[in-house]
Amino acid sequence: MNTFEKLKRELAPYKNTLVIDDNYKVTRLVDIVDGGEDYYWVVDDMKRLIHQSCVGGWIPLKGFIREEEYNRLVRRWNLNNVEKVH
């Protein structure tokens, strides 16, 4: 299994969930893309979709904070954000 496939598997349980990105901001983890010379996490930062190098990482929130707190965070995210199409 190559690195890209490993990263896709890492992303799978957290796709479209809120995470803390490598800039310590809450973002929505959308996907991973092969940029040719590097792989990129695709994250939604409320303003736009951003490609962040996979050299950096992300910290999952779902399953790591209390479910009611995570759901409250998602509700607030959804009130303040329009989902972008990747």
Contact map, one row per residue, 1 for C-alpha under 8 A:
11101100000000000000000000000000000000000000000000000000000000000000000000000000000000
11111100000000000000000000000000000000000000000000000000000000000000000000000000000000
11111110000000000000000000000000000000000000000000000000000000000000000000000000000000
01111111000000000000000000000000010000100000000000000000000000000000000000000000000000
11111111100000000000000000000000000000000000000000000000000000000000000000000000000000
11111111110000000000000000000000000000000000000000000000000000000000000000000000000000
00111111111000000000000000000001000000000000000000000000000000000000000000000000000000
00011111111100000000000000000001000000000000000000000000000000000000000000000000000000
00001111111110000000000000000000000000000000000000000000000000000000000000000000000000
00000111111111000000000000000000000000000000000000000000000000000000000000000000000000
00000011111111100000000000000011000000000000000000000000000000000000000000000000000000
00000001111111100000000000000000000000000000000000000000000000000000000000000000000000
00000000111111100000000000000000000000000000000000000000000000000000000000000000000000
00000000011111111100000000001000000000000000000000000000000101000000000000000000000000
00000000001111111000000000001110000000000000000000000000000000000000000000000000000000
00000000000001111100000000011110000000000000000000000000000000000000000000000000000000
00000000000001111110000000011100000000000000000000000000000111000000000000000000000000
00000000000001011111000001111000000000000000000000000000000111000000000001000000000000
00000000000000001111100001111000000000000000000000000000011111000000000000000000000000
00000000000000000111111111100000000000000000000000000000011110000000000000000000000000
00000000000000000011111111100000000000000000000000000000111000000000000000000000000000
00000000000000000001111110000000000000000000000000000001110000000000000000000000000000
00000000000000000001111110000000000000000000000000000000000000000000000000000000000000
00000000000000000001111111000000000000000000000000000000000000000000000000000000000000
00000000000000000001111111100000000000000000000000000000000000000000000000000000000000
00000000000000000111100111110000000000000000100000000000000000000000000000000000000000
00000000000000000111100011111000000000000011110000000000000000000000000000000000000000
00000000000000011110000001111100000000000011100000000000000000000000000000000000000000
00000000000001111110000000111110000000001111000000000000000000000000000000000000000000
00000000000000111000000000011111000000001111000000000000000000000000000000000000000001
00000000001000110000000000001111100000001110000000000000000000000000000000000000000000
00000011001000000000000000000111110000111100000000000000000000000000000000000000000000
00000000000000000000000000000011111000111100000000000000000000000000000000000000000000
00010000000000000000000000000001111111110000000000000000000000000000000000000000000000
00000000000000000000000000000000111111110000000000000000000000000000000000000000000000
00000000000000000000000000000000011111100000000000000000000000000000000000000000000000
00000000000000000000000000000000011111100000000000000000000000000000000000000000000000
00000000000000000000000000000000011111110000000000001100000000000000000000000000000000
00010000000000000000000000000001111111111000000000001100000000000000000000000000000000
00000000000000000000000000000001111001111100000000111100000000000000000000000000000000
00000000000000000000000000001111100000111110000001111100000000000000000000000000000000
00000000000000000000000000001111100000011111000011110000000000000000000000000000000000
00000000000000000000000000111110000000001111100011110000000000000000000000000000000000
00000000000000000000000000111100000000000111111111000000000000000000000000000000000100
00000000000000000000000001110000000000000011111111000000000000000000000000000000000000
00000000000000000000000000100000000000000001111110000000000000000000000000000001110000
00000000000000000000000000000000000000000001111110000000000000000000000000000000000000
00000000000000000000000000000000000000000001111111000000000000000000000000000000000100
00000000000000000000000000000000000000000111111111100000000000000000000000000000000101
00000000000000000000000000000000000000001111100111110000000000000000000000000000000000
00000000000000000000000000000000000000011110000011111000000000000000000000000000000000
00000000000000000000000000000000000000011110000001111101000000000000000000000000000000
00000000000000000000000000000000000001111000000000111111000000000000000000000000000000
00000000000000000000000000000000000001111000000000011111100000000000000000000000000000
00000000000000000000000000000000000000000000000000001111100000000000000000000000000000
00000000000000000000010000000000000000000000000000011111110000000000000000000000000000
00000000000000000000110000000000000000000000000000000111111000000000000000000000000000
00000000000000000011110000000000000000000000000000000001111100000000000000000000000000
00000000000000000011100000000000000000000000000000000000111110000000000000000000000000
00000000000001001111000000000000000000000000000000000000011111110000000000000000000000
00000000000000001111000000000000000000000000000000000000001111111000010000000000000000
00000000000001001110000000000000000000000000000000000000000111111010010000000000000000
00000000000000000000000000000000000000000000000000000000000111111110000000000000000000
00000000000000000000000000000000000000000000000000000000000111111100000000000000000000
00000000000000000000000000000000000000000000000000000000000011111110110000000000000000
00000000000000000000000000000000000000000000000000000000000000111111110000000000000000
00000000000000000000000000000000000000000000000000000000000001101111111000000000000000
00000000000000000000000000000000000000000000000000000000000000000111111100000000000000
00000000000000000000000000000000000000000000000000000000000000001111111110000000000000
00000000000000000000000000000000000000000000000000000000000011001111111111000000000000
00000000000000000000000000000000000000000000000000000000000000000011111111100000000000
00000000000000000000000000000000000000000000000000000000000000000001111111110000000000
00000000000000000000000000000000000000000000000000000000000000000000111111111000000000
00000000000000000100000000000000000000000000000000000000000000000000011111111100000000
00000000000000000000000000000000000000000000000000000000000000000000001111111110000000
00000000000000000000000000000000000000000000000000000000000000000000000111111111000000
00000000000000000000000000000000000000000000000000000000000000000000000011111111100000
00000000000000000000000000000000000000000000000000000000000000000000000001111111110000
00000000000000000000000000000000000000000000000000000000000000000000000000111111100000
00000000000000000000000000000000000000000000010000000000000000000000000000011111110000
00000000000000000000000000000000000000000000010000000000000000000000000000001111111000
00000000000000000000000000000000000000000000010000000000000000000000000000000101111100
00000000000000000000000000000000000000000000000000000000000000000000000000000000111110
00000000000000000000000000000000000000000001000110000000000000000000000000000000011111
00000000000000000000000000000000000000000000000000000000000000000000000000000000001111
00000000000000000000000000000100000000000000000010000000000000000000000000000000000111
